[in-house]
Amino acid sequence: MTLDNPRLLLSIECAAGLTLTTYLYRAAGFHWGWFFLLFLWPDLAMIGYLANVRFGAQLYNLTHTTTLPLVMAGFAYAQHKSGYLAFALIWMAHITFDRALGYGLKYPTFFKDTHMQRVKS
C-alpha cells in the first residue's frame, strides 16, 4: 500500500468507519429491518438537483456531511434516546459507505465534481 494516494487512504478510512458503525448498530441490538429500510434515505437529497445544481449540491451536502449524524449520536447517547442513536448510526453508515466508494461532497459546478474526485461515468 502506498501512503501517497489520498483517494485510497480516504476509501480505507471510510471502509473502517462503515465497519465500526455497523458493528455499533449490531452491538446495540437495533433491528436490521430499519437499517436496510433507512440506509439510502440521505440520497433522497438528490431531488434538489431538479431545482438546480447549486441547490442540489447544498441539499446533498447537508445530508452527506458527518457533522449532523455525529451531533445526533452524541445527543442520543447523552439523553438515552435509542431511536435517535439507531438513526444516527444508519446515517453514518450510509455516508461512510458512499465515501468508501469514492463519492464525496458535491461542488455546485456539476454533480460528479466531489471533494474526493471527479466521478467517472
Secondary structure as UniProt FT lines:
FT   TURN            3..4
FT   HELIX           6..27
FT   TURN            28..29
FT   HELIX           32..38
FT   TURN            39..40
FT   HELIX           41..50
FT   HELIX           53..64
FT   HELIX           67..79
FT   HELIX           82..100
FT   TURN            101..102
FT   TURN            108..109
FT   TURN            111..112
FT   STRAND          113..114
//
